């Protein structure tokens, strides 16, 4: 969902993906390889995340440096995670070519109530 914050530069996204029991074949795994122009932290809240041949369980935090190509898939228990980036952009560059800059869909959703900043 949209993690826009009117008073800060932080992009926050919560996602859930269905279980993927087996490691995907290389041609499928490579489809999702991408990078972002800012550093990123992915925190696994439920299930597990598959990075190559490794599977990390809920509670894992993955730091990805900006402009680093990477890809992942949900593990056999599915995957729920939160992504943090120190920017309000959600730009993606895919290794196979093509950029994705913004989806107006999230603008129509608006901010999620629990993401509103707490007044100081």
C-alpha positions, 0 to 999 in steps of 0.5 A: 500500500502507499506509504506516503508521509506528508512530513517526511521522506520515507517510502514504506510498503507492506506486501504479501505473496502466496507460497512458492514451494520450490525454487523457480527455474532460472528464467522465471527467477531472472524476470524479477531481478531489479534495482532501486535508486535508494537503499532499502531494508526488507523486513520479513514479517511472516512466512519466508523469503527465498534469495537464490538457494537460501531461505530466510524466515520471519524476523529476517531483515535484508539490507539492499544497497541502492543501484544493486540488482537483486530478486527474491521469491516467496518461500514454501510458507508464503511471504509477508514483508515490509519495505523501507526506503529513505525516499518518497520515490518507488522507482524500479529498473529491471535487469531485463530492461525497462523502468517503472516510476510510479503507479497512480493506483496507489494515489487513489488508495491514500495513506493507511491510517496506521502510517500517519505520523504521530505528532511530536 
